[in-house]
Amino acid sequence: MPKRSFSVKTVGINSQWVKYFDTGRKNWNDAGVKAKIGRKSTAKASFTANRYSASWYGVYTPSGTRAKRVFKIQVNARTLDRDAGSKYDQWVRSTTTHELGHALSLNDNPNTSKASLMKHGRNRTTVQKPLAYDKSEVKRIYS
């Protein structure tokens, strides 16, 4: 069973992107779900951002077993820049927090009518933190 406590290293990003990542970690760590996501240079899990030619905003790529959490999060600055307009910072924070939700075992587009950070169709300008549904799912998964 994966844990709610793990560390992630930042790879090849500037201080602004480290701040975005730290905001995503804080959003989960302060969500009341007992998450403890740290930043550690020796972690096996990684977070990076670049201007990728793909169309996605962010991607979570797990490897290994669920018991030994290893993953890579990539955020696509090019696509976010193209689509976010003047709301770039909000969209990046929403995307970063969303991708960290995957590291907490949450799936994309949950089958619920409730609002969720994990829905692709969310308003990325206003939904930057875990919502009630996301928090309840993390609690359910780790109960």
C-alpha positions in Angstrom: 0.0 0.0 0.0 1.4 3.4 -0.9 1.8 6.0 1.8 0.7 9.6 2.2 4.2 10.6 3.2 6.9 10.7 0.5 9.5 13.1 -1.0 10.0 14.3 -4.5 13.0 15.9 -6.1 12.8 18.8 -8.4 14.9 18.4 -11.6 16.1 21.0 -14.0 13.8 23.8 -13.0 14.3 27.4 -11.9 13.4 28.9 -8.6 9.9 30.0 -9.9 9.0 26.4 -10.8 10.3 25.2 -7.4 7.9 27.7 -5.9 5.0 26.3 -8.0 5.9 22.8 -6.9 6.2 23.8 -3.2 2.7 25.4 -3.5 1.3 22.1 -4.8 2.9 20.3 -1.9 1.6 22.8 0.6 -1.9 22.5 -0.9 -1.9 18.8 -0.1 0.0 19.0 3.1 -2.5 21.6 4.4 -5.6 19.8 3.1 -6.3 17.9 6.3 -5.7 14.4 4.8 -2.5 13.7 6.7 -0.3 14.0 3.5 3.3 14.8 4.1 4.9 15.5 0.7 8.4 16.7 1.1 11.1 18.0 -1.3 14.4 16.1 -1.1 17.3 16.1 -3.6 17.8 12.3 -3.1 14.2 11.3 -3.7 13.5 8.8 -6.4 10.3 10.5 -7.4 10.8 13.6 -9.6 9.0 16.8 -10.7 10.1 18.8 -13.7 8.7 21.3 -16.2 9.7 22.2 -19.7 8.2 23.4 -23.0 7.2 20.0 -24.4 5.7 19.6 -27.9 2.9 17.4 -26.5 -0.6 18.9 -25.9 -1.0 17.9 -22.2 -0.7 20.3 -19.3 0.8 17.8 -17.0 1.6 14.1 -16.9 2.1 11.6 -14.0 4.2 8.5 -14.9 4.4 5.9 -12.2 6.8 3.0 -12.2 7.6 0.2 -9.8 5.0 -1.3 -7.4 2.4 0.7 -5.5 4.1 -0.2 -2.3 7.3 1.5 -3.5 6.2 4.8 -4.9 8.3 5.9 -7.9 7.0 8.4 -10.3 7.8 11.3 -12.6 5.7 14.4 -12.9 6.2 16.6 -15.9 4.4 20.0 -16.4 4.2 21.5 -19.9 4.9 25.2 -19.7 4.3 25.6 -23.5 0.7 24.3 -23.4 -0.1 26.2 -20.2 1.3 29.4 -21.7 -0.7 28.9 -24.8 -4.0 28.3 -23.1 -3.9 30.1 -19.7 -3.6 33.7 -20.9 -3.2 36.1 -18.0 -4.1 33.2 -15.5 -0.8 31.4 -16.1 0.2 31.2 -12.4 -3.2 29.9 -11.4 -3.2 27.2 -14.1 0.3 26.1 -13.2 -0.7 25.8 -9.5 -3.8 23.8 -10.4 -1.8 21.5 -12.7 0.9 20.9 -10.2 -1.5 20.2 -7.4 -3.5 17.9 -9.7 -0.5 15.9 -10.7 0.5 15.5 -7.0 -3.0 14.1 -6.5 -2.0 11.2 -8.7 0.9 10.5 -6.4 -1.7 10.2 -3.6 -3.5 7.5 -5.7 -6.3 9.7 -7.1 -7.5 9.1 -10.7 -8.3 11.5 -13.5 -11.9 12.4 -14.1 -13.5 10.6 -11.1 -17.0 9.3 -11.7 -18.8 11.9 -9.5 -21.0 14.9 -10.1 -19.1 16.7 -7.3 -16.4 19.3 -8.1 -12.9 17.8 -8.1 -9.3 19.0 -8.6 -8.8 15.7 -10.5 -11.3 16.5 -13.3 -9.8 17.7 -16.5 -12.7 20.0 -17.1 -12.2 21.9 -13.8 -11.8 25.7 -13.8 -8.0 25.9 -13.5 -8.2 29.6 -12.5 -10.3 28.9 -9.4 -9.6 25.2 -8.5 -6.0 25.2 -7.4 -6.4 23.2 -4.1 -7.9 19.8 -3.3 -11.7 20.1 -3.0 -14.0 18.3 -0.5 -14.4 15.3 -2.8 -10.6 15.0 -3.4 -10.0 15.1 0.3 -12.6 12.5 1.1 -11.1 10.2 -1.6 -7.6 10.4 -0.1 -9.1 9.7 3.4 -11.0 6.7 2.0 -8.0 5.3 0.2 -5.8 5.5 3.2 -8.3 4.5 5.9 
